Amino acid sequence: MKARFDLIVIGAGPAGGAAAFTAARAGLTVALVDRHAFPRDKLCGGGFTGRSHQYFCEIFGTPPEPGQIETHHSVSFHAHGTDLGRIDGIPPLHLTMRRVLDTEICARALAAGAADFTGRPVARLDPEAGQVVLEDGAELTAPLVLGADGVNSMVARALFGQAFDRGRIGFGLEVEAPAAPDNAEAPVRIDFGAADWGYGWHFPKTCSSTIGVGGVLARNADMKAMMRSYLTLLGQDPDQKAKGQFLPFGDFRRVPGRGRTLLAGDAAGLVDPITGEGIAYAMKSGQLAALAAAAALREGRPETALARYRRSLRPMHRALRQARAIRLMIFARPFRGSFVAAFRRSGQLRHLYLRLLAGEIEYPEMARATLWRFPAFLWRSIRPGNRSGA
């Protein structure tokens, strides 16, 4: 079988699904390829922030189906072993199971007109020629290809020789523990510093408790030990089997592709370096990539798609750079004590973080309100008597 399309999308998760949906709605012929058939399991805490909810509604026109997200209005913060307290009545914090959400997103893309090549692994990929050969022998060609196939992206490997920089990548471990009887009322829990330059999470859901730790891989020689310690802290069996996954964690690709091949979502490193959230940026980058592809093809100049896409990503890239600057204040060892003290006493700082999670503000506003504190953090770290270490 040979078939030609306007756009081949590899990966049918939030990035690829949003891209395929947007491109099909724009009138393009789209092949949606994924090695998995849906539903399928995906390692992810399932945090579906207000930003994710906003982007989902903008892209797909309606909110997620009832029952696909759970909403909490309480959160408890901890940092480097210190309890920073529980906050109730906060803007909505949504949780989801990726098995359910991704199936819905993929279904919406197919309903919009994308051709279904899910459950059919790729055997060979030639990005320069716009050619994808599946293991069953099907040959797909298109003037544009979008890699939305996750952090271990085969498309990124084909373009750059490796999917990510191992010296800068993050790594996470996660378990799905049985749901506690009080999960419906329990707060979402965030533990800054549960891993070095990372955090731990406990997301209470109706069907399970999603518990995990993640951080910069190069700074965590034994992430399994971090996970066992965190499970013990939460009163869980420390020896239960955990699943692991690399996390881009803010190490995004400045140029998200090459030639006529684009990258979106985790494949482009578009993950929040503080919260670890990837769903929102995945969906939005998929939409932006599809819009760039549609505009380039309308003009008969597919080679311009990458430049168009890169321009549209500038606000997202700027936000990620600002988030990395803020991350320094949270995780760098000399500043930890100052951060804990500031977060505990500053209602404004906590309120800004919650508004960020709710999607009411973005990192530029968060940066303006927090980076002015950096000189004070620096002074406290170097003043005589400070013993926080390097």
N, C-alpha and C positions, 0 to 999 in steps of 0.2 A: 504494500500500500504506500502510495506517495500522495502527499497533500500539501498545498501551499496556503499560507495564511499571511495576514498583515503583521501579526505579532504572536510570538510563542512565549508563553509565561511558564517558567519552570518553578514549581512550588505552589501549592494551592492553599497555604495557610492564610493568615490575615493580610500579608503583603501581596501575595500572588492573587488571592481571591479578590481583594479590593481592586487590583490592577486589571484583572480579567473582566470584572463587572464594569468598571469605568470605561475600558476600551470597547467592550461590546456595546455599551450604551451609546458610545460615540460613533458607532457604525463600523468599527473594525472587525475583521474576521480574526478570531482569537483561538489559539490552541492552549488549553490549560492542562499542564502535565504535572504529575506527581507520582512518585514511586509507590505511595500508599493509596489504598482505597479508603474512603471515608465512610463512617467515623474511624478515627485512629487516635491513639494516645500520644500526648506530647508533654514532655517535661516542662512545666511552667507553673509558677505559683498561682497564676490565674487572677492576679490583681488587674481589675478592669476599672481604671481610674476615671474620673470625670472627663479628663482629656480623651480617653478611649471612647467613652460613651458619646461625647460630642462628635468626634470624628466618624464613628459608626453611623450616627444619624445623618451627618452631612453627606457621607459617601453613598449610603444605601437608601436614604430617603425615609426610613422608618427605624425605630429603635429595635434592639434585639427582641426576639420573641419572648413572651412571658415564661418565666421559669428558667431562662438561660443565664440570668445573672441574679445574684443575691446581694442585698444592700445592707450595709452596717452603718451605724451612726456613732460608733465609739471606737477609739483607738488608744492603745497604751504604748508609750515610748520608753525605751531603755537605751542606754548608751554606755558602752565599755564597763558593764557590770553595775551601773547606777540606774535605779528606777526613777524615771522622769515624770511618772504619773499617768493617770488615765484621763482622757478628755471625752466627754459625752456631748451629744447634740451637735456633732460636727457635720459639715457638708457630706453628702452621700459618698461612701466608699463601696464600690461594687466588686464582687468576686465572681469568677466563672470557672467552669471546667473546660479546658481547651478541647477536649474530645467533643463537647457539645457545640461550643462557639465556632470552632473551625469547620465543623460539618455544616453549620448554618451559613457561614460565609461562602464556602465552596458551592453550596446549593444555590445561593443567590447569584453567583457568577454564572453558573450553568443555566439558570433560568433566564438570565439576561442574554444568552446566546452563545456563550463560550463553548467550544467543542470539548467534549469530555475525554481526556486522556489520563485520568487518575487511575491508580492501581497498575500503572505500566511504567516500570523503571526505564531510565535512559541508559543505553548501552554506549553511545558515542555522541560527542558534542563537538561541533566545529563553529565557534562563535564568529569567526571571520567570514565564513560562508553562509551563516544563518541557517545551519543545518543541525537537526537533532534526529538521531536514529534511536528508536526504542528497542528494547530487548526482544520484542515480538516481531521485529523486522520493519515496523512502520517507519517511514521516513518523512519528516516534517521540515519544511523550509519556510523562511520568512525574511523580509528585509530587516526586521528588528527582533531581538531576543531580550527577555527580561529574566534575570536570575533572582528569584525570591525563595531560594531553597535553603535558607537558614544559615547558621553560623559556620557549618561545615560545607558551605556551598561548592558544588562541583563546578558551577559556572565561574565563580571567583577563582577556583584552582586553574581552570582552563585559561583564564585571562592573565593571572598573575603568578601562577606556579604554586601558590598557597592560599588558603581561604582566609587566614588571619595571621597576625604577628604573635607568636607564642609568648614573647617577652612582655606583651601588653594585654593579652587576653584575660578575661575573668573566667571563673569556674564556679559552678553551683552544684550542690547536692540537695536532694529533696526526697521526702517520703509522703505517702498518703496514709495517715494514721486513721483509725476509726474515729468517727464523729463523737465528741463528748456530749452528754445530755444537755449541757447549757450552751451549745454552739450558737444557737439562734440569738442569744443575748450576749455572748462573749465578745469582747473587743478584738478588732484586728490588732496584732502585736508586731511592732517593729523594734529590733535590737541592733542599733548601730554598733559596729565593732564586734559582732559575734564571730566574724572572721576578720583577719587583718585587711584593712582597706575594703571593707565590705559590711554586710549586715545579715541578720537572721530574720526570719518571718514566720509567723503563725497565722494562717488564714482559716478561721473557723467557718465551715460550710455545712449544709444540711447533710450531705452524704459522706463527708470526711473532714479531717483536719490536715490541711496542706502545710507542712513544716519544712523549712530549708535554711541553708546558709549559702552565701555566695560572696566572693571577693576576688581581688586580683590574684591570679594563679601564682605569679612569681613571688608573691609575698606570703604564700600559704603553702609551706612544704608538706603539711599533713592536713589536708582539708577534711579527711575522714575523722580525724581526732576532734577537729572543730565541730563537726556534725554530731559526734557522740556526746560532746560536752553540752551542746545546745539541747539535744534531746533529753539528757539527764536534767538539765535546768528546768525543762518544761514538764518533768515528771513522766516522760515517755521512755519506752524501751530503747536504750542506746544502741542495741545490737540489731535492730530491725534493718532490713535491706534498703539502702538508699540508691537512687538513680542519679547519675551525674550528667552534666552538660556544660560545654563551653559557653561563655557569655561575653559578647563584645564589650559591654560595660563602658560605653562612651568612646571607644577607640574606633571612630568612624573613618571611612575612606573619603578623603578629600575629593577625589574624582571617582564617583560611583559607577565605574564601568570603563569600557574601552571600545572605540569604534562604534559599531552599531549594536553593542550589547550593554545593557544597563543592569544595575544591581539595586535591590530595594530591601528594606527591613533588616533583619539580622545579617544578611549577606553583605550589606553595605555598612554594617557596624552601627546601625541606628538604634541604640539602646541607651536609656537614661543612665548616666554614670553614678547617680546617687540612689535612686529607687530601684534600678534594675528593670524598670518597665520597658517592654518592647512592643506591646500590642498596638499602642497608639501610633508610634512612629512607623511601625510596619504598615498599618492601614493607610496612613497619610502619604508615606513615600510611594506605596503602590499606586495610589490615586494620581500623584504628581507624575510618576513615570509614565502612566497610561496617557495622561493629558499631553505630556511632551511628545509621546509617540504619535498620538493622533494629529497634533499640530504639524509635526514634521512630515508626516505622510500626506496630509492635505496639500502641502506645498510641493510634494514630490521630492523632498529632500530628507530622506530618512537619516542621513549622516549628521543632521543637525539635532537629532533627538537628545543626545547626551548633553550637549551644551545647554539646551533648553531645560532639561531636567536638573542639571547642576545649578542653574540660576534659581530655579524654583525651590531648591533645598537650602538656599542661603539662610533663611530665618531659622530653620531647624538646626543647621550646623552651628550658627551663632549661639543658639540656646544651649547646645551640647557643650560648646567651649566654656560658656558661663557656668554651667553645671559642674564642669571639671574644676573650675576655680573655686567654687563653693565647696566642692568635695574635699579640697585641701584643708579647709577649716574644720571639717568634721572628722577626718580620718588621720591626718598627719599627727604623729605622736606628740610633738611639742605643743600642739594646739588643743588636744583632746580635753584637758581639764577646763580650759576657757570655754570651749564649745558646750560642754555639759553644764557649766555654771550659767552661761548665757541662755541656753535653751530652757533650763529649769526656771529662771526668774523672768524671762522675757515672754510675756503673752503675745507680743507682736511677732516674735520669731516663730513661735508655734503656730500662730494663726496664719502666717504667710505660708508655712509648709503645708498646712491643711488645705489652704486655698489652691496651692499648686497641685496637690493630689486631686482636688475636686475639678481641676481644669478651669478655675476662675481666673487664674493668672498664669503667666509663663515665666521662664527663667530670667528674661531681662528685668522684669519687675522685682523678682526675688533677688537678683544680683545687686540691683540698686539699693535694696534695703539691707543687704547683709555684708557686702564686700567692704563697706565703710568701717566695719568692725575689725577688719584685718589688722590695722596698725596696733590696736589694743591687744589682739590675740598675740601678735608678734612680741610686743613689749612684755606681756606676762610670761612668754616662753623663754625670754632671755634675761629677765631681771634676776638679781642675786637671790639665791635660795630656791630657785625653781629646780625641781628634781624629776621633771616629767620624762627626760631622756630624749634621744634623737629618733 
